[in-house]
Amino acid sequence: MSHEYQGAPVVTLTPAPTLDRTYFVHELHSGGVNRADAVTEELAGKGINVSRGLTLANILAPGVVPIGNADQGVLERTGSSFLVPLWVEGNLRVSTTVVDTQGTTTKVNESPRPLSEADWQKVIELTEATVKETGAKWLVIAGALPVYKSTGVYVDLQPIFDRMKALGVKVALDTSGEPLSYWARKGTANIIKPNAEELASAVGRELKTVGDVVAAAQELCQHGIEVVLASMGADGMIAVTQNRHWAARTPPVKVANTVGAGDATLAGFLSAVVTNPIEPGADDYGVGFNVPLGVQTAVRWGAIAVQQPKSGLENLENMPSATVDTDPNLNVPLEEIARP
């Protein structure tokens, strides 16, 4: 790894990166022939997007990626020099996004490429080595998880959690589906970032109100999670610890593309907590980092992201304001009931 990343406060791991192609069309006709006004291509995946966002804020955040060796020019072609690649046999999966100028976004993702047990062990070792060499205090594991080629079972994150705990490194986990529900209840991550539906799935019940979201998040905190960042779309975000919660939101913004907005919010959260350490004797919110400032910054970054056409942040200009409510009305209904 290049010495230029020494001192990076954050390292990311994207277990299943993707080549993200975005087609921009005017008035998408479902089932018909459409012509794209423009096409963009970028190397993406949740962890990559977090690294790219933090880089925009001049925060070093190298990203570990197991990546198919059939297209070794992809890093240079997509401007992804901040990545630490592990070249594995095969092709890079492709995700296709269709952005209608009328406001809708349609996304089709290929399933993650399976990995061999040997390759996953190399991913674990490269991740640990990168964290050690940088001196990072945060690891982000983000995106879909691949399965083992031999068994079809999801790769095991426990060795990474164990190694990070031994190093005193906090882990933020942002995934979905079965892996999220499993690891949320294991309680090994310090932070998880579900949306309302993912949170409903993790606790196995409908969430109808802000209070339901807080209660579901606190249930996961009982398993050992320090902070649940619950994204609620237009309703903003709620940060929940075992004993406290904060609701943050920005004024309404014009939405161009919602893909990658969640990654931007996590990058925003981390940008705040790594650059604003808790002073000795100050309130550490029971977790050792500034949760309310983090969630306030998170929604500001998310609001910027949805106004930009690509899935990865392009700039941090025109940052909107955001409010943080330390005592939100728990009876407020969600815009849509979140179902497991």
C-alpha positions in Angstrom: 0.0 0.0 0.0 1.2 3.5 -0.8 2.7 5.5 2.1 0.3 8.4 1.1 -2.5 6.7 3.1 -0.6 6.5 6.4 -2.6 8.4 9.0 -5.9 7.7 7.3 -8.6 7.6 10.0 -11.0 5.4 8.0 -10.5 2.3 5.9 -13.4 0.8 3.9 -14.1 -2.7 2.7 -16.4 -3.4 -0.2 -16.8 -7.2 -0.4 -18.7 -7.1 -3.8 -17.7 -4.1 -5.9 -19.6 -3.3 -9.1 -19.2 -1.4 -12.3 -22.0 1.1 -12.1 -23.4 2.3 -15.5 -26.0 5.0 -15.4 -28.3 5.8 -18.3 -30.1 9.2 -18.3 -33.3 9.2 -20.3 -36.1 11.6 -20.9 -39.5 10.1 -20.0 -38.8 6.4 -19.7 -41.2 4.2 -21.6 -41.5 0.9 -19.7 -41.5 -2.1 -22.2 -40.5 0.2 -25.1 -37.3 1.4 -26.8 -35.6 4.3 -25.0 -32.6 6.3 -26.1 -30.1 7.6 -23.5 -29.3 11.2 -23.4 -26.0 10.4 -21.6 -24.2 7.4 -20.1 -21.8 7.4 -17.2 -19.6 4.7 -15.7 -18.0 4.4 -12.3 -16.6 1.8 -10.0 -19.1 1.6 -7.2 -20.2 -0.3 -4.2 -21.2 1.1 -0.8 -17.7 1.1 0.7 -16.2 2.6 -2.4 -18.8 5.4 -2.3 -17.9 6.1 1.3 -14.2 6.3 0.5 -14.9 8.6 -2.5 -17.1 10.9 -0.4 -14.5 11.1 2.4 -11.8 11.9 -0.1 -13.9 14.9 -1.3 -13.7 16.2 2.2 -9.9 15.7 2.2 -10.2 12.8 4.6 -8.0 9.8 3.6 -10.0 6.6 3.4 -8.4 3.9 1.3 -10.9 1.2 0.1 -10.1 -2.5 0.1 -11.8 -4.4 -2.8 -11.7 -7.9 -4.2 -12.0 -7.2 -7.9 -12.2 -9.4 -11.0 -8.9 -9.5 -12.9 -10.5 -9.5 -16.3 -10.6 -5.7 -16.4 -7.4 -4.5 -14.7 -7.7 -1.1 -16.3 -10.9 -0.3 -14.4 -9.2 1.5 -11.5 -7.5 4.0 -13.8 -10.4 4.4 -16.2 -12.9 5.2 -13.4 -10.5 7.4 -11.3 -10.4 5.0 -8.4 -6.7 5.3 -7.4 -7.8 5.4 -3.7 -8.7 1.7 -3.8 -6.5 -1.1 -2.5 -7.3 -4.0 -4.9 -7.1 -7.7 -4.3 -7.3 -9.2 -7.9 -9.3 -12.3 -8.0 -10.2 -14.6 -10.9 -13.2 -13.5 -13.0 -15.2 -10.5 -14.2 -16.4 -7.5 -12.3 -20.2 -7.5 -11.8 -22.2 -4.7 -13.5 -25.1 -2.7 -12.0 -27.4 -0.7 -14.3 -29.2 2.5 -13.3 -31.8 4.3 -15.4 -32.5 7.8 -14.3 -35.6 9.4 -15.8 -35.5 13.1 -16.0 -39.0 13.1 -14.7 -37.8 12.0 -11.3 -37.8 8.2 -11.1 -34.7 6.0 -10.8 -34.6 2.3 -11.8 -31.7 0.1 -10.8 -30.8 -3.5 -11.8 -27.9 -5.1 -9.8 -26.1 -8.2 -10.8 -25.6 -10.6 -7.9 -22.2 -10.5 -6.2 -19.6 -12.8 -7.7 -18.9 -15.8 -5.4 -15.4 -16.0 -3.8 -13.3 -19.0 -2.8 -12.5 -19.5 0.8 -8.9 -18.8 0.0 -9.7 -15.5 -1.7 -11.9 -14.4 1.3 -9.1 -15.2 3.7 -6.9 -12.9 1.5 -9.5 -10.2 1.8 -9.5 -10.5 5.6 -5.7 -10.3 5.7 -5.5 -7.3 3.3 -8.1 -5.5 5.3 -6.2 -6.0 8.6 -2.9 -5.0 7.0 -4.4 -1.8 5.5 -5.9 -0.8 8.9 -2.6 -1.5 10.6 -0.5 0.4 8.1 -2.8 3.4 8.1 -3.4 3.5 11.8 -7.1 3.9 11.1 -9.6 3.9 14.0 -12.6 3.1 11.8 -13.4 0.3 9.4 -16.5 0.5 7.2 -17.8 -2.9 5.8 -20.4 -1.9 3.3 -22.5 -3.4 0.5 -23.8 -6.8 -0.5 -21.9 -9.8 0.7 -20.7 -12.5 -1.7 -21.1 -16.2 -1.0 -18.4 -18.9 -0.9 -18.1 -20.7 -4.3 -18.1 -24.1 -2.6 -21.1 -23.8 -0.3 -23.2 -20.9 -1.4 -23.1 -19.6 2.2 -22.4 -15.9 2.9 -18.8 -15.1 3.7 -18.0 -14.9 7.4 -17.4 -11.5 8.8 -16.6 -12.7 12.3 -12.8 -12.9 11.8 -12.8 -9.2 10.7 -14.8 -8.1 13.7 -12.4 -10.1 16.0 -9.3 -8.6 14.5 -10.7 -5.1 14.6 -11.7 -5.4 18.2 -8.2 -6.6 19.0 -6.8 -3.5 17.3 -9.3 -1.1 19.1 -10.9 -0.2 15.7 -14.6 0.6 15.5 -16.6 -1.1 12.7 -19.5 0.4 10.8 -21.6 -2.2 8.9 -23.9 -1.2 6.1 -25.5 -4.2 4.4 -29.0 -5.5 3.9 -31.2 -8.6 3.8 -30.3 -11.8 5.7 -26.7 -10.7 6.5 -27.9 -7.4 8.1 -30.5 -9.3 10.3 -27.9 -11.8 11.3 -25.0 -9.4 12.1 -27.3 -6.9 13.8 -28.4 -9.5 16.3 -24.8 -10.7 16.8 -24.1 -7.2 18.0 -20.5 -7.2 16.8 -20.6 -4.0 14.8 -20.3 -0.6 16.5 -22.6 1.1 14.0 -25.2 -0.2 11.6 -27.1 1.9 9.0 -30.4 0.3 8.0 -33.3 2.0 6.3 -36.8 1.6 7.8 -37.6 -1.5 5.8 -34.3 -3.2 6.7 -34.8 -2.3 10.3 -38.3 -3.8 10.2 -36.9 -7.0 8.8 -34.1 -7.1 11.5 -36.7 -7.0 14.3 -39.5 -8.9 12.5 -42.3 -6.4 12.8 -44.0 -3.4 11.1 -42.8 0.0 11.9 -45.5 2.7 11.7 -44.2 5.6 13.7 -41.0 7.4 14.6 -41.4 5.7 18.0 -41.5 2.3 16.4 -38.2 3.1 14.7 -36.6 4.2 17.9 -37.9 1.1 19.8 -36.6 -1.3 17.0 -33.2 0.4 17.0 -32.9 0.2 20.8 -33.8 -3.5 20.6 -30.7 -4.0 18.4 -28.6 -1.9 20.7 -29.5 -4.4 23.4 -27.5 -7.0 21.4 -24.4 -4.8 21.5 -24.7 -2.4 18.7 -23.5 1.0 19.9 -25.4 3.2 17.4 -28.2 2.5 14.9 -28.4 5.1 12.1 -31.9 4.6 10.8 -32.5 6.2 7.5 -36.1 7.2 6.8 -35.9 8.9 3.4 -37.9 12.1 3.4 -38.4 11.7 7.2 -34.7 12.2 7.7 -32.5 10.0 9.9 -32.6 8.9 13.6 -29.5 8.0 15.5 -30.2 5.7 18.4 -28.0 4.5 21.2 -29.1 2.2 24.1 -30.4 5.2 26.1 -30.6 8.2 23.8 -31.8 9.2 20.3 -31.6 12.2 17.9 -33.7 13.0 14.8 -32.1 15.0 12.0 -33.4 16.3 8.7 -32.8 19.0 6.1 -35.2 21.2 4.2 -36.7 19.5 1.1 -34.4 19.3 -1.9 -34.9 18.6 -5.6 -34.1 14.9 -6.1 -32.1 13.8 -9.2 -30.9 10.4 -8.2 -31.4 8.5 -4.9 -28.8 5.8 -5.6 -25.8 6.2 -3.3 -27.5 8.6 -0.9 -27.2 6.2 2.0 -23.5 5.8 1.4 -23.1 9.6 1.4 -24.9 9.8 4.8 -22.5 7.3 6.3 -19.5 9.2 4.8 -20.9 12.4 6.3 -21.4 10.8 9.7 -17.8 9.6 9.7 -16.4 12.8 8.4 -17.9 14.6 11.5 -16.8 12.1 14.1 -13.2 11.6 12.9 -12.6 15.4 12.7 -14.3 16.3 15.9 -13.0 14.0 18.6 -14.6 14.1 22.0 -12.6 16.4 24.4 -11.6 15.0 27.8 -14.4 15.4 30.2 -17.0 16.2 27.6 -20.2 14.1 26.9 -19.1 11.1 24.9 -22.8 10.0 24.5 -21.9 6.6 25.9 -20.1 5.5 22.8 -17.0 7.7 22.6 -17.9 9.8 19.5 -20.1 12.7 18.7 -23.4 11.1 17.6 -25.6 14.2 17.3 -23.0 16.1 15.2 -22.5 12.9 13.2 -26.2 12.5 12.3 -26.6 16.2 11.6 -23.7 16.0 9.1 -25.0 12.7 7.7 -28.4 14.2 6.5 -26.6 17.2 5.0 -24.4 14.9 2.9 -27.4 12.8 1.9 -29.3 15.9 0.8 -26.3 16.8 -1.5 -26.1 13.3 -2.9 -29.7 13.0 -4.1 -29.3 16.3 -6.0 -26.4 14.9 -8.1 -26.8 12.6 -11.1 -24.2 9.9 -10.2 -24.3 7.2 -7.5 -21.1 8.6 -6.0 -20.7 12.1 -4.7 -19.2 14.5 -7.2 -18.8 17.5 -4.8 -19.8 18.9 -1.5 -20.9 22.3 -2.7 -24.0 24.1 -1.5 -24.3 22.2 1.7 -27.8 22.5 3.1 -28.6 23.3 6.7 -29.9 20.6 9.0 -31.7 20.5 12.3 -31.3 18.0 15.1 -34.1 17.2 17.5 -33.1 15.7 20.8 -36.8 15.0 21.7 -38.6 14.1 18.5 -42.4 13.4 18.6 -42.5 9.6 18.7 -46.1 9.5 17.6 -45.4 11.0 14.2 -46.4 8.4 11.5 -43.8 7.4 8.8 -44.6 8.4 5.3 -44.9 4.7 4.5 -45.3 1.8 6.9 -42.0 -0.2 7.0 -42.8 -3.9 6.7 -40.4 -6.9 7.3 
